Amino acid sequence: MNTLSTRLFPVILTAFALASCGNKKEEEAKKNAPPPPVSVAVYKVGEEPVVSFDTYPGTVVPLNEVELRAEVGGYVTGIFIKDGQRVTKGQRLYELDQTRYQADLRQAQAQLAVARSNYARAAKDAERYNRLAQQDAIARQRVDYAQTDVANAASQISAAQAAVTTVAQNLKRSVVVAPFAGTIGISQVKLGSLATQGSTLLNTISSDDPIAVDVAVGEQQIQRFQKLQRQPAAKADSVYTLVMAGKQEYSAPGKITTIDRAVDPQTGTVKVRVQFPNAQRLLLAGMNTTLRVRNDDTGRQLTIPYKAVTEQMGEFFVYVVGDSSKVAQRKVALGTRVDDKVVVREGLKANETIVSEGVQNLRQGAVVKVDDPNAPAQPADSGAPTAAK
């Protein structure tokens, strides 16, 4: 028994060694074998019509707005408008107690009458003294005094007339009128309230048609907006459109009216004012809106799915499918986002095929396999223009 075991042991050992060598060769072969194709979805690059905008947060502002304050003091005795009412230029809005100003006017008019009477008396005396002086019947000094009295009486008339003008203006200012056509706000005083001259705020009036939207634009874009302001087409076409709260689009297009005189040194931006018609009063002062400005990506553009793009250190790349189903990473310059796609300005050509799904599993030179080999690469749409968000 021992002799048989001794003879079989080398045979078993040899077989075991051969089996181990075979397994190692298989493992090495597997390691050196090329990786299997990566399952992906592809997209055929093509052009489609695009309407693209740059967006800027904006605030609705009236072209004209004035705080109505009491120009004279007194109790509020009349309110002739309702809160939020449309008013016309010169329309009566508020009235302050006129009793004192009417009395002051009557007193000033009476003083003016006295001054005129004094002037008439002084003028007659001077005329009489002049005739007597011609006959050497009176001293010349007396004539000089009479002429001085005439001059003083004339000055008193001027002072009395100025006083009448002042109190007449105060009486007029006791009635507050609309300085221009617009919409009145919520009254800040009630009947019987005491208004202090120059400080009491009565109300605020603002114009609302047309109205404007102010946006802050980076200084690197100033020349672009200056060029747009000078272009006649930009004034007539819908280059500037609004999106109100709730993503509601404002139907009427606008036009640039003002680019501010200076750049804000703290923010590096300049204020641009775009005017819009507002006949329906849909835009209210203070509303937050989004101004859309049509950019150069408008027209027929190359577009690709945005999910096909990878970003590395601020640069963008896509995987282009080449010969033998191998992919090559290529740098691209992107434009405006359009729904789930993005405009490609540089780096790709029409009819090239790129990987649209599965890019996270790829590397340079990898072999890909389309999920559905019978399905062609998805082409770009060629129908109606797509608007950028």
C-alpha positions in Angstrom: 0.0 0.0 0.0 2.8 2.3 0.9 4.6 1.5 -2.3 1.5 2.4 -4.4 1.1 5.7 -2.7 4.7 6.5 -3.3 4.3 5.9 -7.0 1.1 7.9 -7.4 2.2 11.0 -5.5 4.5 12.4 -8.3 1.8 11.9 -10.9 -0.8 13.8 -8.9 1.7 16.6 -8.1 2.5 16.9 -11.8 -1.2 17.1 -12.8 -1.8 19.8 -10.2 1.1 21.9 -11.4 -0.2 21.7 -15.0 -3.7 22.7 -14.0 -2.3 25.8 -12.1 -0.3 26.9 -15.1 -3.4 26.7 -17.3 -5.4 28.8 -14.9 -2.6 31.5 -14.8 -2.5 31.7 -18.6 -6.3 32.1 -18.8 -6.2 34.9 -16.2 -3.3 36.7 -18.0 -5.3 36.3 -21.3 -8.3 37.9 -19.7 -6.3 40.8 -18.3 -4.7 41.5 -21.7 -7.9 41.2 -23.6 -9.5 44.6 -24.8 -12.4 45.9 -22.7 -15.9 45.0 -24.0 -17.7 47.7 -25.9 -19.6 50.3 -23.8 -23.3 50.5 -24.4 -24.3 54.1 -25.3 -26.9 56.2 -27.1 -25.7 58.4 -29.9 -26.9 61.6 -31.5 -26.3 62.9 -35.1 -25.3 66.6 -35.0 -27.5 68.8 -37.1 -28.9 72.4 -37.4 -32.2 73.6 -36.1 -33.8 77.0 -36.0 -33.2 78.7 -32.6 -34.5 81.9 -31.0 -32.0 82.6 -28.3 -32.0 85.2 -25.6 -29.7 86.5 -22.8 -31.6 87.2 -19.6 -31.2 89.9 -17.1 -33.2 90.5 -13.8 -35.0 93.8 -14.0 -37.2 96.1 -12.0 -40.2 98.1 -13.4 -39.8 101.8 -12.9 -42.0 104.7 -13.9 -40.6 107.2 -16.4 -41.9 110.0 -14.1 -42.7 109.8 -10.4 -43.3 112.6 -7.9 -44.0 112.7 -4.2 -46.8 115.1 -3.4 -46.0 117.1 -0.3 -47.7 120.0 1.4 -46.3 123.3 0.1 -48.1 125.2 2.9 -49.3 124.2 6.3 -52.8 123.5 7.4 -55.5 120.9 8.0 -56.7 118.7 5.2 -60.2 119.9 4.3 -60.7 118.2 1.0 -59.7 114.9 -0.8 -61.0 114.8 -4.3 -59.5 111.4 -5.6 -59.7 107.8 -4.7 -56.7 105.6 -4.0 -55.2 104.2 -7.1 -57.2 106.5 -9.4 -56.0 107.6 -12.8 -55.7 111.4 -12.9 -55.0 114.1 -15.5 -52.6 116.9 -15.4 -53.9 119.8 -13.3 -56.7 117.8 -11.7 -57.5 118.8 -8.0 -56.2 116.2 -5.6 -56.2 117.7 -2.1 -57.2 121.0 -0.4 -55.8 122.4 2.8 -57.6 124.9 5.0 -57.8 128.2 3.1 -59.2 130.4 5.7 -55.9 131.9 6.8 -54.6 132.3 3.3 -57.8 134.0 2.1 -57.5 136.4 5.1 -53.8 137.1 4.4 -54.7 137.8 0.7 -57.4 140.3 1.7 -55.0 142.0 4.1 -52.3 142.2 1.5 -54.7 143.6 -1.1 -55.8 146.3 1.4 -52.2 147.2 2.1 -51.6 147.5 -1.6 -54.6 149.8 -1.9 -53.2 152.0 1.0 -49.8 152.1 -0.7 -51.3 153.3 -4.0 -53.3 155.9 -2.1 -50.2 157.2 -0.4 -48.4 157.3 -3.7 -51.2 159.3 -5.3 -51.2 161.8 -2.4 -47.4 162.1 -2.5 -47.4 162.6 -6.3 -50.0 165.4 -6.0 -48.0 167.1 -3.3 -44.8 166.9 -5.4 -46.6 168.4 -8.4 -48.0 171.3 -6.3 -44.6 172.0 -4.8 -42.9 172.0 -8.2 -45.3 174.7 -9.4 -44.7 176.8 -6.3 -41.0 176.4 -6.7 -41.2 177.7 -10.3 -42.7 180.8 -8.8 -40.1 181.0 -6.1 -42.9 180.7 -3.6 -41.4 177.8 -1.7 -38.0 176.5 -0.6 -36.3 174.1 -3.0 -35.6 171.8 0.0 -39.3 171.2 0.3 -39.5 170.1 -3.3 -36.7 167.6 -2.7 -38.6 166.2 0.3 -41.8 165.8 -1.8 -39.9 163.9 -4.5 -38.4 161.6 -1.9 -41.9 160.9 -0.6 -43.0 159.9 -4.1 -40.1 157.5 -4.5 -40.9 155.9 -1.1 -44.5 155.6 -1.9 -43.6 153.8 -5.2 -41.4 151.4 -3.2 -44.2 150.7 -0.8 -46.4 149.8 -3.8 -43.8 147.3 -5.1 -43.5 145.8 -1.6 -47.3 145.5 -1.3 -47.6 143.9 -4.7 -44.9 141.3 -3.7 -46.9 140.6 -0.6 -50.1 140.1 -2.6 -48.2 137.7 -5.0 -46.8 135.7 -2.0 -50.1 135.2 -0.2 -51.9 134.5 -3.5 -49.4 131.8 -4.2 -49.9 130.3 -0.8 -53.6 130.3 -1.3 -53.1 128.6 -4.7 -50.7 126.0 -3.1 -53.4 125.2 -0.6 -55.0 123.2 -3.4 -52.7 120.3 -4.6 -53.1 119.4 -8.2 -51.6 116.6 -10.4 -48.4 117.8 -12.0 -48.8 115.3 -14.9 -51.2 112.5 -16.0 -50.7 109.3 -14.2 -51.9 107.0 -11.4 -52.2 108.2 -7.8 -51.1 105.9 -5.0 -52.6 105.3 -1.5 -53.3 108.5 0.4 -51.0 109.1 3.3 -53.4 111.6 5.0 -57.1 111.7 6.0 -59.6 114.5 6.2 -58.7 116.6 9.2 -55.0 115.6 9.2 -52.6 118.4 9.9 -50.1 118.9 7.1 -46.7 120.5 7.8 -45.2 122.7 5.1 -42.5 120.9 3.1 -42.5 117.7 5.2 -46.0 116.0 5.2 -46.2 113.4 2.4 -49.7 113.5 0.9 -49.4 110.9 -1.8 -47.3 109.7 -4.8 -48.1 110.0 -8.4 -46.4 108.1 -11.2 -46.8 107.8 -15.0 -47.6 104.3 -16.2 -47.8 104.4 -20.0 -45.2 104.1 -21.3 -43.2 102.5 -18.4 -39.6 101.2 -18.2 -37.6 98.3 -16.9 -34.1 98.9 -15.4 -31.4 96.2 -15.7 -27.8 96.1 -14.6 -25.4 95.1 -17.4 -21.8 94.1 -17.1 -19.3 96.7 -18.4 -18.0 94.2 -20.9 -21.4 94.3 -22.6 -21.8 98.1 -22.8 -20.6 98.3 -26.4 -23.1 95.6 -27.4 -26.0 97.5 -25.9 -24.8 100.8 -27.4 -24.8 99.2 -30.8 -28.3 97.7 -30.2 -29.6 101.2 -29.1 -28.4 102.7 -32.4 -29.9 100.0 -34.6 -33.3 100.9 -36.1 -34.3 97.2 -36.3 -33.7 96.8 -32.6 -36.3 99.5 -31.9 -39.0 98.0 -34.1 -38.3 94.3 -33.7 -38.9 92.1 -30.6 -35.2 92.3 -29.5 -36.2 93.1 -26.0 -39.1 91.1 -24.4 -40.2 90.7 -20.8 -41.1 87.7 -18.6 -43.2 88.6 -15.6 -43.7 86.7 -12.4 -45.1 83.2 -12.9 -43.1 83.0 -16.3 -45.9 85.0 -18.0 -44.6 86.6 -21.2 -45.4 90.3 -21.8 -46.7 90.7 -25.3 -45.4 94.1 -26.3 -41.7 94.5 -27.3 -39.5 97.3 -25.8 -36.7 99.6 -26.8 -33.6 101.0 -25.1 -34.1 104.6 -24.1 -31.2 105.3 -21.8 -27.8 103.8 -20.9 -26.5 105.4 -17.7 -23.7 107.9 -17.8 -21.3 105.9 -15.6 -20.3 102.4 -14.4 -21.0 101.6 -10.8 -17.4 101.0 -9.4 -18.7 98.6 -6.7 -20.6 96.3 -9.0 -18.9 96.9 -12.3 -22.3 97.3 -14.0 -24.1 100.0 -15.8 -27.9 100.7 -15.7 -29.8 100.2 -18.9 -33.4 101.4 -19.2 -35.8 99.7 -21.6 -39.1 101.3 -22.3 -42.4 99.3 -22.9 -45.9 100.4 -23.8 -48.3 99.7 -20.9 -51.8 100.5 -22.1 -53.4 97.7 -20.1 -51.5 98.7 -16.9 -50.1 95.2 -16.5 -46.7 96.5 -15.5 -46.6 98.1 -12.1 -43.8 100.1 -10.6 -41.5 98.0 -8.4 -42.4 94.7 -10.1 -39.5 92.2 -10.5 -39.2 90.9 -14.1 -36.8 89.2 -16.4 -35.6 91.1 -19.5 -34.8 88.9 -22.5 -32.4 90.3 -25.1 -32.0 88.4 -28.4 -28.4 87.3 -28.9 -26.2 86.1 -31.8 -27.2 82.4 -31.4 -30.6 83.2 -33.0 -31.1 81.5 -36.4 -30.1 78.0 -37.7 -27.6 76.7 -35.3 -25.8 73.4 -34.5 -27.4 72.0 -31.3 -26.6 68.9 -29.2 -28.2 67.4 -26.1 -26.7 69.1 -23.0 -26.2 65.8 -21.3 -23.7 64.8 -24.0 -21.3 67.5 -22.7 -18.7 66.9 -20.0 -16.8 69.6 -18.2 -13.2 69.6 -17.2 -11.6 72.6 -15.4 -14.0 75.0 -17.1 -13.7 73.5 -20.6 -16.4 71.5 -22.4 -15.9 68.2 -24.3 -18.0 65.7 -26.2 -17.2 62.2 -27.4 -17.3 61.8 -31.2 -17.9 58.4 -32.6 -15.3 57.5 -35.3 -14.2 54.5 -37.3 -14.5 51.1 -35.8 -17.0 52.6 -33.3 -14.1 54.2 -31.3 -14.7 57.5 -29.6 -12.5 60.5 -29.4 -12.9 63.3 -26.9 -13.2 66.7 -28.6 -13.3 70.2 -27.1 -16.3 72.4 -28.0 -17.3 76.0 -27.5 -20.9 76.2 -26.3 -23.5 78.9 -26.8 -27.0 79.4 -25.3 -29.0 76.6 -23.6 -32.1 75.8 -25.5 -34.5 73.6 -23.4 -32.5 70.3 -23.0 -30.0 71.2 -25.7 -27.2 73.6 -26.1 -25.9 75.6 -29.1 -22.4 74.5 -30.3 -20.4 77.5 -31.7 -17.2 75.7 -32.4 -15.8 72.1 -32.4 -18.4 70.1 -34.3 -19.8 69.8 -37.8 -23.2 68.8 -39.1 -23.8 65.0 -39.5 -21.1 64.0 -37.1 -22.2 61.4 -34.5 -21.6 62.0 -30.8 -22.4 60.0 -27.7 -25.5 61.4 -26.0 -25.9 59.0 -23.1 -23.4 56.9 -21.2 -20.5 59.4 -21.4 -19.6 58.8 -17.8 -18.4 55.3 -18.7 -16.1 56.4 -21.6 -12.5 57.3 -22.1 -10.4 58.3 -25.0 -10.3 55.5 -27.7 -13.0 53.4 -26.1 -15.2 51.2 -28.3 -18.9 51.8 -28.0 -22.0 49.8 -28.8 -25.3 51.4 -29.6 -28.0 50.1 -27.3 -30.3 49.5 -30.2 -28.1 48.8 -33.3 -31.2 48.9 -35.5 -32.0 52.5 -34.5 -30.3 55.3 -36.3 -28.6 58.2 -34.5 -31.2 60.6 -33.2 -31.1 63.7 -35.5 -31.7 67.3 -34.5 -35.2 68.7 -35.0 -35.7 70.9 -38.1 -39.2 72.2 -37.4 -40.4 75.4 -35.7 -37.8 77.7 -34.0 -36.9 76.7 -30.4 -36.7 79.5 -27.9 -34.0 79.6 -25.3 -35.1 79.7 -21.7 
